[in-house]
Amino acid sequence: MSNMQKIWLSSPHMGEHEMKFVQDAFETNWISPVGPHIQAFERELAAYNGIGHVAALGSGTAAIHLALIVLGVSRGDEVICSSFTFSASCNPIVYQGATPVFVDSEEETWNMDPVLLENAINDRLAVAGKLPKAIIVVHLYGMPARITEIMAIAKKYSIPVVEDAAEAIGSNIEGKKLGTFGDLGIFSFNGNKIITTSGGGALVSDNREWIEKARFLATQARDAAPHYQHSEIGYNYRLSNICAGIGRGQLMVLDDRVKSRRDVFGFYKSTFSKMSSIRFTSEPKGYFSNRWLTTILLECPDSQLFREILRLALERENIESRPLWKPMHLQPVFKDCPAYVNGVAEKLFNSGLCLPSGSNLTVSELQRVAEVILASMVTIADKSISIE
């Protein structure tokens, strides 16, 4: 292992404003979970995204869980979900006793394939005798899914859509922010996201009733009474006032962070533009990706082997990278769930790699990453190489 300083895949990037809000929380003694920064963060998130209502929560996973609850998902239901994603997108389906139904990707954006989606809806109606209760569509790595097509299909069958924009805050289609196309949208503010509250998330919608219900459930479903009274099962899902203060500071620099991530993508694409064995995703017309993570595909024979050679070469130089998400339909825990696949997600998983993409990367760090990749690709060109 190299003794050079670690280059992380996507580390938190603090600015000048976060400490002001945190200090305010200390000075006013708003240390408890509730507090004025939560309401302010919700208002500012709503304004940034052009959405009516926001509930600030402890994680993006909590946001998906509450979305499913307010939509009435329960035991015996089926919920369609993108297969090519992180498990947090679909775990809450199981929390509710429902069954995930996975749909594979299309090749252009790597997100849910609308044609497969409609096939899945019709087949589930034939097999299960009822329509899926909801659709969870993911905007992967910040790249917008074909959401207008997906929403049209969902409307045709009257199925509500939960838009998982955990990786996609700041991305848009024709200026309309991701997370605002669906009936409900979710964001994540985990430490590796473009902006962070250390841990946190948000549920958004133009439906006031749903968001008010989510806030109620997120604070242990405490009834309006002078004593502690509960008529429903609740959850400890609310974001804290201090974390919301961090989020307010982060939100002030969100557009700058998106620009930096896109600049990182531009650096990699320019540096490797003449290498036919490395391919990048392009934005369809009208699409704007925040480029949360820069991803590459190795287009060569034995791409999975060479992907690992490259990843391990970076690891030896103390540079973090990781394979693309392993599709949910290939995960042991979901092996018995219905899946509608076309091989795209599996191919992407086998040949793709996420590169260091933080908005706080320096030019010298980017050049260091590029040097390792260029040297490795020269080695990979010699077909005699192996992982051992």
C-alpha positions, 0 to 999 in steps of 0.5 A: 500500500502506498504511503501517499495521502488517501484519495477518497471516492467522495468525501464531505466538503464543508464550506464557510457557513455550516459552523455559523448555523451550528454555533447558533444552535449551541448559543440558543440551546436548540440541541434537541431534535426539534428546532428552528433550523429544521423548519428553515432547512425544509423551507430552503429545500422546498424553494431550491427544488420548486416543490411545495412541502418537505420533511427533513429526516434522518436518512434517505432510507427513512424517507423511502420508508415513510413514502411507502407508508403514506401510500398505504403499502402493506403486507402482501403488496408488490412494489416495483423498484429499479434493480440497478441501485443501492439496497436502501432503495428497496429495503423499506419495501420489505420493512412494510412486508411487501415484495420488491419487483425488480426492473432492469436498466436501459443503456443510455442513462443506466436507469429503469427501462420504461419498456420493461417497466410496462411489461412488469406491470402487465405481468404482475397484474396477470400473475398476482391478480392486482397492480403493484402498489407503487413504483420506486425509480432511481436516478443513478449517480445523478443521471436523470432517468427517463422519468417523463416516460415512466410517469406517463406509464404510471399514470396510465395504470394509476400507480404512484411513483416514489422518485429516489433522487438520493444521488441526484439533488441538483440534477434536472430535466429541462430545468425541472429538478429531479425529485419533483416529477414523482408523487413523492421524492426523496433526497439523501444527505449522507456523508458521501453525497454532494451536500451532507448533514453528516447523515440525513435525508428528506421527503418531498411532495406537493401533497401537503397531507402526505408530508404532514403525515410523514413528519407526524410518523417521524416523531414517534407519532405522538398525538396532540395531547399534553401527555404522551399519547400514541394512536399509531406506530411511529418512528424516530426518523426526524433530522436533528436541529444541529444537522439541519443547520449543517444542511442549511450551510451546505445548501448555500453552496450546492450549485458550486458543488455540482459545478465542481463535480461536473468539472471533475467529470470533464477532467476525466473525460478529456484525459481519457478521450482517446482511449477507446476502451474507456467509455463515459455516460453522456447526457441526453438532450435536455438532461443535466446530471450533477455527476455525483460520481464519475463512472467509467465502463471498460469496453474490452474483452474480460472487462470484469477482470480488467476492472478489478486490475484497475481497482486494485492498482488504484487501491495500492496507491491509496486511491479509493474506487469501487465497482458499480452497484451490484443489481438487486436481482443478483443479491442473495437476500432478494434472489426469490423476488420477481425480476424483469431483466435484460442483462444491462445492469449485470453488464454494467456491474461487471465492467464499470468503476466509480472514480474519485469524484469529490468536489474538494479534489485538487488538480494534483490529486486528479492528476495522480488518479489519472496517472495510475489509470493510464499506467494500468491501462497500458498494462491491461493492454498486455493480455498476459496480466492477471490479478494474482 
